[in-house]
């Protein structure tokens, strides 16, 4: 049974509904008023069912008539209409009971109205019928088109999807009454989108109807139409659009547009240098367009990495190239997708390839040594000019430039033009066993092209150092020591390097071996012990013993050294503790002696510093007291005490200098001393110089200088001693001249006192203990 067969049945129920309602009301009244309760006879309303079509444009559209069964048509009854819409939407003829619709109705706004009816007897003014409700239904007409409420529509579907793949479902709604005919029954159709898409008419489901390719077209606009009344004539329709986007699938492999890529690289380029880039193109997008590059380089000279941002292949230098060895490379390169679906492997069965041609450019390269480093050996003690070894470098370029060699910062070696290294000084292994050199090779045609190589020279040992004591020994022996007592264990060291382990041999010298006081025993383990060879020693008679120990090594040739040991005799108590030794200096420890020496040196430095400070202060004082002397203040001291040669000897001094100096200085009156010296000097002209007289004179002037600390110390002293009795010219001194009897001439000798005083003040102040 379909909807069309049910339609007459539903209409019949609607027509019988008022009668059923009236009967129900009468039955209710009978239950309220049973027989015999009221004398009045039962009455009832008489009317037809009320229906009004929507959208009626008549001013007064007659709906139906209300009428009581007691109305005999004498116009004595009045009909009233009560309820929502009475008087405004619906009107009634009070005399006849006819009902009219005074407004246009819309079922979509209100589909039924519930009203009440009443009948009044105009003669009595009383209701002759009780109020009764009735319904006016609005009949639906097809006045609403379908509406798509979920716009806008957008869907994404993978490209290459098979036919029948679900895309999206669209839904429209109709405001008309779905129970009234076909007004609300919709039918969907596709106005635009064929042949790639189709739609189910009753459900609105859109499906793929033909295979799509995103690379050809990545989105589609599909227009859908919905019609009511299942598409019959007079049906209303509504449309909507759907944007369908195709998502990418990896159905395209990357490919190179060019079959050959040309690049260049200099032979001087370091590893990791960028050489060039290649790029493949993939029609896919996103993750499906990610690719990886690879090259097939058997020489392992080049490498390629993928730039994930630009999807380019970056070609870099993996190993240094040499123009002279190979100047061109032809490398195959491949590219493939990084993400490949197994279901789409048929699209990637073949990979795309290209060729990379790399041209190597020539460059002026520095010299190249034949070895990465050199190591030579030479024995120590070899003479100047001894051969050490030879290094060699070549120019790798085609012009093959000559090479110069040099050594950086070496005072022991030098190198000639052919790379031969020789010594310039003797070598000592004990001073330096290894020498690390740096040899520089420079091209003659281009001095900017240089290279360096390390050279290690090992100095080999020869036995050129005799063994010696390993430490300083302080040996003591007690007076009451017995014979055969061990007083010291000694050992030795050797600065030489031995191929085998060092072995030393200890013996006493020939002279000491005859001495029966001590003996030595070699332990055969590079140590020896000193033993007493007698009983009892005397601190008073022989406080110190000296013995010579001979130490020989096992070198080739063997070397022997003589080492002296001092043995101090000490007064010991019963348990062997040292109390008193003959030489107290030996009881001072090495550390204590070192401290004493350092203290003495510090004292000496302080004393000399104090002396120089005093001299400096005196020199400043001299400058302030006698600024007029200037450079002439320092005068020479001439000694004139040999046999004169006449007038030629007078050129050794200038007497005017002595006279001018004497005039500038204040004279001191000491006539007794000068007279005595003058007399003694005249006597000396006859008998020769008397050293006692001049010693007394010098001591007197020294005492005068000591008592005058303000006198400048840097004056000159000229002495004129005895010239001999055999000279025909006699004395050339002014003291023995013809005018020597005059007092002013003797003042020159008297004036020597202040000058000597200042000279003695300089030395005497430094020699006095209190200064």
C-alpha positions, 0 to 999 in steps of 0.5 A, a space after each residue: 500500500 502506497 501513500 496514494 491509496 491512503 489519501 482518501 482514507 485520511 480525507 474521510 477521517 477529517 470529514 467525520 471528525 466534527 460529527 464524532 466530536 458532537 456525539 461525544 459532547 451529547 453523550 457527555 451531556 446525557 451523563 451530566 443530566 440523567 433522565 428525570 433530572 431536567 424537563 428540557 429536551 436534548 438539543 444539538 449543533 448542526 454544521 459541516 467540517 470547516 476547511 480553508 485553503 491557504 493563500 486565498 485572496 478573496 475578501 470574504 471567503 465562505 468557510 461554512 455555517 453554524 446552526 442549531 437544530 432548534 433554529 426554525 428560521 424565524 430570526 429569533 436566534 443570534 450566533 456568536 463566534 468566540 476564540 483566537 482569530 474571531 473577528 479578526 481572521 474569521 467573521 460570522 453572520 449572526 443571523 444565519 451562522 455563516 463563517 467567513 475568512 476575512 484574511 489570507 491564511 498561511 499554513 506554514 505559519 498556523 495550520 489550524 484554529 480552535 474557535 467557540 460557537 454560542 447561540 443566544 435567544 434574542 427574545 429572552 437574551 439567554 443561550 439556547 445552546 451551550 458553547 461548543 468548540 470547533 476547528 478550522 483547518 488550513 489546507 496546504 498548497 505547494 507554495 514553498 520551494 526546497 531550501 538547502 540549509 547546510 550551504 556552502 558545501 565543500 568536499 575533498 576526494 583523492 584523485 584517481 578514485 574509482 567509480 562509485 566513490 562517495 564524495 558528499 551528501 546534500 540535503 534540502 528541506 520543503 516547508 510544505 505539508 509532507 502529508 498533503 500530496 507530493 508538495 514536500 516530496 523532493 527529487 535531486 538532480 545534477 545540473 553541472 558536474 558530468 561526467 566526473 560526478 553523479 547524484 542519487 535522486 532521492 538521497 542527494 549522495 554525490 559519487 565519482 562517476 569517472 576517473 579524475 586527475 589532479 594534475 589536469 584539474 584539481 577542483 570542480 564546481 558541481 551544481 545540484 537541483 532539488 524539486 518538490 512534487 517529485 518533479 511533476 509539472 508545477 513543482 518548485 525547485 532550489 539549487 546549490 553548488 558544491 566545491 569538490 577538491 581533488 587531493 594528490 596521490 603519488 601517481 607521478 615520478 620526478 623527472 629531469 628536464 635536462 639530460 646533461 648538467 655542466 659544472 666546474 671546480 678548481 683543483 685548489 678547492 677544498 673538500 666540501 666545496 659547493 660545485 653546482 645543483 640539479 633539479 628534477 620536477 614532480 607534478 605531485 605536491 606536498 609530501 608526494 613531491 619529496 625526492 632523493 638524489 643519488 650519484 654513481 661515482 666510482 671514484 668517490 670524488 663527488 657527492 650529492 645531498 638533497 635540499 628538503 626545502 627547494 627539492 634540489 640536489 646539491 653537488 659537493 666535492 668529497 675528495 680533492 681533485 688534481 688537474 694534472 691527473 684527471 681534468 674531467 668527470 662524467 657522473 650519472 645522477 638519479 632521482 626518486 620519490 621519497 614516499 611511494 605507496 605500494 599500490 602506486 608502484 606501477 607509476 614508479 617502475 622506472 627512475 629518472 636519470 641525468 648526467 653531470 659533467 664536471 670540468 676541473 680547472 687548473 690552479 697554481 698549487 703550492 709545492 708538494 713534499 714526497 712525504 707527509 713528514 720526515 724523521 732523521 737520526 744523528 749521533 751527538 757530538 758530530 762536528 759542524 757540517 755533518 749530514 742529517 738527511 734530505 727532503 724533497 718537494 716538487 711543483 705539481 703544476 705543468 710548468 714544474 717550477 724550481 723549489 727553494 728550501 728554508 728552515 724556520 727558527 733553527 740555530 743548530 741546522 741549515 738546509 741547502 738548495 737541494 734539500 740537504 739538512 746539515 748541522 751548524 753546531 754540535 749536538 748534545 743529546 742530554 740537552 735536547 734529544 729531539 729537534 722538531 723542524 719545519 722545512 719550507 718549500 717555495 716556488 721560484 716562479 711564484 714565491 707566494 706558493 709555499 708549503 711546509 713539512 715537519 722534520 723530526 731529528 733524533 739525537 742518538 746517544 754516545 757515552 760522553 758523560 761519566 757517572 756521578 753520585 745521585 745526591 750529595 752525601 753527608 756521612 758521619 761516623 761515631 768515635 766508638 764505631 766498630 770495624 765493619 759497620 755500615 755508615 752510608 749507602 751510595 748510588 750513582 746516575 748517568 746522564 747518558 742514555 743506555 740501550 741496556 740498563 745502566 750498571 755501575 761499578 764502585 771502587 776506592 781510588 788506589 790511594 784510598 784503598 791503602 787507607 785502612 780506615 774505610 772500605 767500599 763494597 759494590 752491591 751489584 745493583 748500582 749501589 754500594 756501601 761504605 764500611 768502617 775498616 777499623 775500630 774507634 776514631 778520634 774527634 780531636 786527632 782526625 775529625 774529617 776523612 776524605 775518600 775518593 770513590 771511582 764509579 765506572 759505567 757499562 758504556 762503550 767505551 766505559 767512562 769512570 769518574 772520581 767522586 770525593 766523600 767527606 766523612 765527619 767524625 762525631 761524638 755519639 752517645 751509647 745509642 749512636 745519636 750524634 752529639 758533637 762533630 769536629 766541623 760544625 759547618 757539616 752539621 748544617 743542613 743543605 737547606 739551612 746553608 742555602 738560607 744563610 747564603 740568601 740572607 747574606 746576599 740580601 744584606 749585601 744588596 741592601 748595603 750597596 743600595 744604601 751606598 749608591 743612595 748616599 752618593 746620589 744625594 751628595 752628587 745632587 748637593 754638589 750640583 746645588 752648591 757649585 752650579 757654576 762649575 758645570 761640566 768642568 767640575 770633574 777634573 782629571 788627576 795627573 800623577 807626575 813623579 818620573 824623571 823630567 825631560 825639561 820643558 816637554 814635561 810641562 805639557 802634562 799639566 796646566 798650572 793655571 787650572 790649579 791656580 784658578 781653582 785655588 782662587 775660587 775656594 776660600 782659604 783656610 789659615 793653617 800656616 804651621 802645617 804648610 810651613 812644615 810641609 814646605 820645609 820638608 819639601 825643600 829638603 826633599 829636593 836635595 835628598 829625594 822624596 820622603 814618603 813619610 812626609 807626604 803620607 802625613 800630609 795626605 792623612 791631614 787632608 783626609 782628616 780635614 775632609 772627614 770633618 767637612 761633609 758639605 764639601 763636594 766629592 768630585 774635585 781633582 788633585 794634581 800632585 807634583 813629586 820629586 823629579 830627580 837630582 840629576 836634571 840640569 833644568 832642576 825642578 819644574 814645579 812651581 814650589 821650587 821656582 825663583 818666586 817660591 819664597 813668596 807666600 802666595 806661591 805656597 798657597 797652591 800647595 796649601 790649596 791642595 787640602 780642600 781638593 784632596 779632602 773632597 776626594 777623600 770624603 767620597 771614598 772615606 764616607 763609603 769606607 767608614 763603618 758608621 756609614 
